[in-house]
Amino acid sequence: MLETIRLRFEPISPKHLEDAADMFCTNNRVMASTLKESVFTRSEFDSLLHTDFINEQEPVFGFRCVILKESNRFIGVSGIHKIKYQDKEYCEFGFILNDSHWGQGFATEIGHHWILYAAETLQLDQIIATVSPHNLASRRVLEKLDMKYMDQVTSADRGDRIILGRTLS
């Protein structure tokens, strides 16, 4: 089981589906600085579920639900994805947290987890994360995790992104 001291990472399941849909489809504050930089339609969310969410125990890459252990409550999504920027393939970790859980150290805890997982379990040499240039709080989290500026890119589906990376070996 993937977990930290306070959090568990679970495949998407019916018990968390509506909480995830609510965050992606109605929470403008959260979605303004993530993925497509706006809320999703339900159809877009359903498509994302089928392409980017893990729904089984075994798969490595994709979004998992972030569950607060003490309450068994959905607080966001996180995971590692394979992604291509400027003709180079990377493994990227990311997190999207419901705004009611911002500022409590969860993003840093999640980042530590995925960096350790990438180094020890996946045996990667490098991990990256991307952030909107306007999302200063998330950029500070990534810098606190010893991730360094690599580049800034613009993609059709995610807009402007700053790439930060960390060597793991």
Secondary structure, DSSP 8 states (H G I E B T S, - for coil): -EE-SSEEEE---HHHHHHHHHHHHH-HHHHTTSTTSS---HHHHHHHHHHHB--SSS--SEEEEEEETTTTEEEEEEEEEEEEETTEEEEEEEEEE-GGGTTSSHHHHHHHHHHHHHHHTS--SEEEEEE-TT-HHHHHHHHHTT-EEEEEEEETTTEEEEEEEEE--
